[in-house]
Amino acid sequence: MSDPNDLAAFLDLGWQRLTRGVQDRRAAARHPVFATVSTKGLPEARTVVLRAADRGAATVEIHTDSGSGKMISLRQTPVAQLHIWDEKARLQIRLSTSVEINQGASVAQDWARVPEGSRMAYGASPKPGSPIARAHAYTKLSRESAFAVLICTIREIELMQLSDPHRRAVFKAETGWQGGWIVP
Ligand SMILES: Cc1cc2nc3c(=O)[nH]c(=O)nc-3n(C[C@H](O)[C@H](O)[C@H](O)COP(=O)(O)O)c2cc1C
């Protein structure tokens, strides 16, 4: 049996489950909850698609419509927490991140890789979140200028596993991802 006190193996498991979300549409990590802080200081959470996860760079990537409400929040408070509940691994993953917004020429290559059918997610008119008279009173414009790539640099990873007994650990960038156990 593997050593339950092996912090490095626990972190490896977290990254394995996270990166699986990028390749496998059915993986739990495909759809993290992305939580930000509104301009009024209130919490706001929504489901997103995990587009990339890079352990070496300690980053994850999310794509969004630059007209969406989260952009206003991120411009004021450029931090986000990503939350994943991976039922198969009985693992909760929380990533505390700093967010950099990328648009325009710097993301032209990413835009080129967005499949034609998925481009309509960028450039809603009127803007996402605008009140409308009828459910379908909007158009999707597939606009490259509305394509934003959020590069989230991970400062802290918290893992909680519903093993018997439960295990919970925190890994911080500032300590070289060394990690430490905490009470679940
Ligand atoms: C399964 C699923 C996947 C989604 N993926 C994304 C995504 O990758 N990026 C995104 O901006 N919104 C995505 N959304 C929509 C968001 O949940 C949210 O409704 C939208 O981004 C507007 O949020 P905001 O007003 O807080 O910015 C997704 C929604 C669902 C249900």
The ligand as a MOL file (V3000), in Angstrom:
LIG
                    3D

  0  0  0     0  0            999 V3000
M  V30 BEGIN CTAB
M  V30 COUNTS 31 33 0 0 0
M  V30 BEGIN ATOM
M  V30 1 C -20.4290 23.6900 -18.5910 0
M  V30 2 C -20.1840 25.1750 -18.6920 0
M  V30 3 C -18.9790 25.6230 -19.1890 0
M  V30 4 C -18.7030 26.9840 -19.2740 0
M  V30 5 N -17.4990 27.3980 -19.7290 0
M  V30 6 C -17.1910 28.7180 -19.7190 0
M  V30 7 C -15.8810 29.1660 -20.0770 0
M  V30 8 O -14.9780 28.3900 -20.4130 0
M  V30 9 N -15.6440 30.5040 -20.0280 0
M  V30 10 C -16.5930 31.4070 -19.6470 0
M  V30 11 O -16.3030 32.5930 -19.6190 0
M  V30 12 N -17.8380 31.0130 -19.3170 0
M  V30 13 C -18.1650 29.6960 -19.3190 0
M  V30 14 N -19.4150 29.2750 -18.9630 0
M  V30 15 C -20.4190 30.2850 -18.6250 0
M  V30 16 C -20.1700 30.8060 -17.2030 0
M  V30 17 O -20.5580 29.8290 -16.2550 0
M  V30 18 C -20.9130 32.1240 -16.9280 0
M  V30 19 O -22.2930 31.9360 -17.0750 0
M  V30 20 C -20.4520 33.2280 -17.8720 0
M  V30 21 O -19.0450 33.1890 -18.0610 0
M  V30 22 C -20.8330 34.6050 -17.3440 0
M  V30 23 O -20.2760 34.7550 -16.0730 0
M  V30 24 P -19.8800 36.2020 -15.4740 0
M  V30 25 O -21.0460 37.1050 -15.7420 0
M  V30 26 O -19.6890 35.9600 -14.0080 0
M  V30 27 O -18.6400 36.6670 -16.1560 0
M  V30 28 C -19.6940 27.9140 -18.8650 0
M  V30 29 C -20.9130 27.4600 -18.3470 0
M  V30 30 C -21.1520 26.1130 -18.2780 0
M  V30 31 C -22.4830 25.6620 -17.7180 0
M  V30 END ATOM
M  V30 BEGIN BOND
M  V30 1 1 1 2
M  V30 2 1 2 3
M  V30 3 2 2 30
M  V30 4 2 3 4
M  V30 5 1 4 5
M  V30 6 1 4 28
M  V30 7 2 5 6
M  V30 8 1 6 7
M  V30 9 1 6 13
M  V30 10 2 7 8
M  V30 11 1 7 9
M  V30 12 1 9 10
M  V30 13 2 10 11
M  V30 14 1 10 12
M  V30 15 2 12 13
M  V30 16 1 13 14
M  V30 17 1 14 15
M  V30 18 1 14 28
M  V30 19 1 15 16
M  V30 20 1 16 17
M  V30 21 1 16 18
M  V30 22 1 18 19
M  V30 23 1 18 20
M  V30 24 1 20 21
M  V30 25 1 20 22
M  V30 26 1 22 23
M  V30 27 1 23 24
M  V30 28 2 24 25
M  V30 29 1 24 26
M  V30 30 1 24 27
M  V30 31 2 28 29
M  V30 32 1 29 30
M  V30 33 1 30 31
M  V30 END BOND
M  V30 END CTAB
M  END
